[in-house]
Amino acid sequence: MEDFIQIIVVINFIAIGLSMAFRPHLWIEWVNNIQEKGVPAMLSLGMIYLFMGSIIVSFHWIWEGLATIITIIGVLIVCESCLILIMPRTALKILNALAPKFNCIIPLEGTVLTLIGILLLYDLEVTTGLLPKF
């Protein structure tokens, strides 16, 4: 099951990372939309984060090798989602404070996500050989 969670994370990191790196204006628009909608949008975001983080933490509790990155990210996502769900106004204030820096942050975050996804894909191939051979 851990390998399949790693595949899901790899697909999401590479796809979302490339989107953030090459289309940052769309992500900035999305964040602006969340800011306009306020606390209800933060609650929706928190629920999505909690769902994703809890799946990772539940099915990928690995603390060795490169796969540890996924477990750490899962734990951080659960913590962030709890912050958002318990204190949505505070989370919105943090988002508002970071918003002016998004022109720099989003492309950088996208590049980092893509690189982590590629690294985890390589790890998956080396440790399991699960990827199809062409």
C-alpha positions in Angstrom: 0.0 0.0 0.0 2.9 2.4 0.8 4.1 2.1 -2.8 0.7 3.1 -4.2 0.6 6.1 -1.9 4.0 7.1 -3.1 2.8 6.8 -6.7 -0.2 9.1 -5.9 2.2 11.6 -4.2 4.6 11.5 -7.2 1.8 12.1 -9.7 0.3 15.0 -7.7 3.7 16.6 -6.9 4.8 16.6 -10.5 1.5 17.7 -12.0 0.8 20.4 -9.5 4.5 21.5 -9.3 4.7 21.9 -13.1 1.4 23.9 -13.1 2.7 26.2 -10.3 6.1 26.6 -12.0 4.7 27.4 -15.5 1.3 29.0 -14.6 1.9 30.9 -11.4 -0.7 33.6 -12.3 -3.5 31.0 -12.2 -2.4 29.9 -8.7 -2.2 33.5 -7.6 -5.8 34.0 -8.9 -6.9 30.9 -7.0 -5.4 32.2 -3.8 -7.0 35.6 -4.3 -10.3 33.8 -4.8 -9.9 32.1 -1.4 -9.0 35.4 0.2 -12.1 37.0 -1.2 -14.4 34.2 0.0 -12.8 34.4 3.5 -13.3 31.9 6.3 -15.7 29.5 4.5 -13.1 29.0 1.8 -10.5 28.3 4.4 -12.6 25.6 6.0 -13.0 24.0 2.6 -9.3 24.2 2.0 -8.7 22.7 5.5 -10.9 19.7 4.8 -9.2 19.0 1.5 -5.8 19.2 3.2 -7.0 17.0 6.1 -8.3 14.3 3.6 -5.0 14.2 1.7 -2.8 14.3 4.8 -4.7 11.7 6.6 -4.5 9.3 3.7 -0.7 9.7 3.5 -0.3 9.3 7.3 -2.6 6.3 7.5 -1.1 4.3 4.6 2.5 5.6 4.4 4.1 5.5 7.9 7.6 4.9 6.7 10.6 6.3 8.5 13.5 5.1 6.4 15.0 6.1 3.1 13.7 8.8 0.7 10.2 7.7 1.3 10.4 9.4 4.7 9.9 12.6 2.8 6.3 11.5 2.1 5.5 10.7 5.7 6.9 14.0 6.9 4.9 15.9 4.3 1.8 13.9 5.3 2.3 14.9 9.0 2.9 18.5 8.1 -0.3 18.6 5.9 -2.3 17.1 8.8 -0.9 19.8 11.2 -1.6 22.5 8.7 -5.1 21.3 8.1 -5.8 21.2 11.9 -4.5 24.8 12.2 -6.8 25.9 9.3 -9.9 24.0 10.7 -9.4 25.1 14.3 -8.3 28.7 13.6 -9.5 29.6 10.1 -9.3 33.4 10.7 -5.7 33.1 11.9 -4.9 30.9 8.9 -6.5 33.5 6.6 -4.4 36.3 8.2 -1.3 34.2 7.5 -2.4 33.7 3.9 -3.1 37.4 3.5 0.4 38.3 5.0 2.1 36.0 2.5 0.1 37.1 -0.5 2.3 39.9 -1.7 5.2 37.5 -2.0 3.3 34.9 -4.1 4.9 36.1 -7.4 8.2 34.6 -6.1 6.9 31.9 -3.8 4.6 30.0 -6.2 7.0 29.3 -9.0 9.7 28.4 -6.5 7.3 26.1 -4.7 6.3 24.5 -8.0 9.9 23.8 -8.9 10.6 22.3 -5.5 7.5 20.1 -5.7 8.4 18.9 -9.2 12.0 18.1 -8.1 10.7 16.2 -5.0 8.3 14.3 -7.2 11.0 13.3 -9.6 13.3 12.3 -6.7 10.5 10.1 -5.2 9.8 8.6 -8.7 13.4 7.6 -9.0 13.3 6.2 -5.4 10.2 4.2 -6.3 11.9 2.7 -9.4 15.1 1.9 -7.5 13.4 0.3 -4.5 10.5 -1.5 -6.1 10.8 -1.6 -9.9 7.1 -0.8 -10.0 7.3 1.4 -13.0 6.5 -0.1 -16.4 9.4 -0.9 -18.7 9.2 0.5 -22.2 
